[in-house]
């Protein structure tokens, strides 16, 4: 019997709710295993030839995406950290790590998959993150 988390992950993959980025498909099962284990997955700004990338998740440890970092509401109550490995950690008030999961950025659009299976999305506009009715600013 599969554990609850593994069951849901495999189910979501099977029905197409989780897409493995095409950049990993040519790298074989090792790349998929790396993604599932939390290996460094970042959003690549430029491809190997220096041309603008497609904004999809790539396996790259040297160039973090410009949106990676801490985002906070104006009152500081919600703190949303986008980690360079494609994971996020959200704190609310005194509750650290209230929500955790993975995220994918395509252009200025962000999609979240919480570890419990909950999904959400957001958009970056003019240096501000608009997510689930909240407005978050990059922490300086």
C-alpha positions in Angstrom: 0.0 0.0 0.0 1.4 3.4 -0.9 1.7 6.2 1.7 -0.9 8.9 1.4 1.4 11.5 -0.1 2.9 9.1 -2.6 -0.5 7.8 -3.6 -1.8 11.3 -4.4 1.4 12.3 -6.2 1.2 9.2 -8.4 -2.5 9.7 -9.0 -2.0 13.4 -10.0 0.8 12.4 -12.4 -1.3 9.6 -13.8 -4.3 11.8 -14.6 -2.2 14.7 -15.8 -2.6 17.2 -13.0 1.2 17.2 -12.5 3.3 17.6 -15.6 6.9 16.7 -15.7 8.7 19.5 -17.5 9.8 18.6 -21.0 13.4 19.5 -20.2 13.6 16.5 -17.9 12.0 14.0 -20.2 15.1 13.6 -22.3 17.2 13.2 -19.1 15.5 9.9 -18.2 14.2 8.5 -14.9 17.1 10.0 -12.9 15.8 13.6 -13.6 12.3 12.7 -12.5 13.6 11.0 -9.4 15.6 14.2 -8.7 12.5 16.3 -9.1 10.5 14.1 -6.7 13.3 14.2 -4.1 13.6 18.0 -4.2 16.8 18.2 -6.2 17.7 21.7 -7.4 15.2 22.7 -10.0 15.2 26.3 -11.0 13.5 28.5 -13.6 16.1 29.3 -16.2 16.3 32.8 -17.6 18.5 32.0 -20.7 19.2 28.8 -22.5 22.7 27.5 -23.3 23.1 29.7 -26.4 22.3 32.8 -24.4 18.9 33.2 -26.0 15.8 34.0 -23.8 14.5 30.8 -22.2 10.9 29.6 -22.2 10.4 30.2 -18.5 9.9 26.5 -17.7 11.6 24.7 -14.8 15.1 23.6 -15.6 17.7 21.7 -13.7 20.2 24.6 -13.1 22.1 25.6 -9.9 23.9 28.7 -11.1 21.2 31.2 -12.2 18.3 31.6 -9.8 15.1 33.0 -11.3 14.5 36.7 -10.5 11.3 35.8 -8.6 13.0 33.5 -6.2 13.1 35.0 -2.7 10.8 36.2 0.1 7.5 37.9 -0.7 5.4 39.5 2.1 2.1 41.2 2.5 2.2 44.9 3.4 1.4 44.1 7.1 4.0 41.3 7.2 1.5 38.7 8.3 2.0 36.4 5.3 5.5 35.6 4.3 5.9 33.5 1.1 9.4 32.2 0.3 10.0 30.9 -3.2 13.0 28.6 -2.9 15.4 28.1 -5.8 14.7 24.3 -5.8 11.1 24.8 -7.0 9.6 24.6 -3.6 7.8 27.3 -1.5 7.3 27.8 2.2 4.6 30.1 3.4 4.3 31.4 7.0 1.2 33.1 8.5 1.6 35.2 11.6 3.4 33.2 14.2 2.8 29.9 12.3 6.0 29.1 10.4 5.7 26.7 7.5 1.9 26.9 7.5 1.9 25.8 3.9 4.6 24.1 1.8 4.6 22.7 -1.7 6.1 23.1 -5.2 5.7 25.9 -7.7 6.2 26.4 -11.4 6.7 29.7 -13.1 6.0 30.3 -16.8 6.7 33.9 -17.8 4.9 36.0 -15.1 2.4 33.3 -14.1 3.0 31.1 -11.1 1.2 27.8 -10.3 1.4 26.2 -6.8 0.8 22.6 -5.7 0.6 22.4 -1.9 1.9 19.2 -0.3 -1.7 18.4 0.6 -2.8 18.5 -3.0 -4.4 22.0 -2.9 -3.6 24.1 -6.0 -3.5 27.9 -6.5 -2.0 30.4 -8.9 -0.8 34.0 -9.1 0.8 36.6 -11.3 3.8 38.9 -11.1 3.1 42.4 -12.3 5.4 45.4 -11.9 7.4 43.7 -9.2 4.4 42.7 -7.2 3.0 39.2 -6.6 -0.8 38.9 -6.8 -1.8 35.5 -5.3 -5.2 34.2 -4.1 -6.5 37.7 -3.4 -3.3 38.8 -1.6 -0.8 41.4 -2.7 2.8 40.4 -1.8 5.9 42.6 -2.1 9.5 41.4 -2.4 11.2 41.7 0.9 14.2 44.0 0.8 
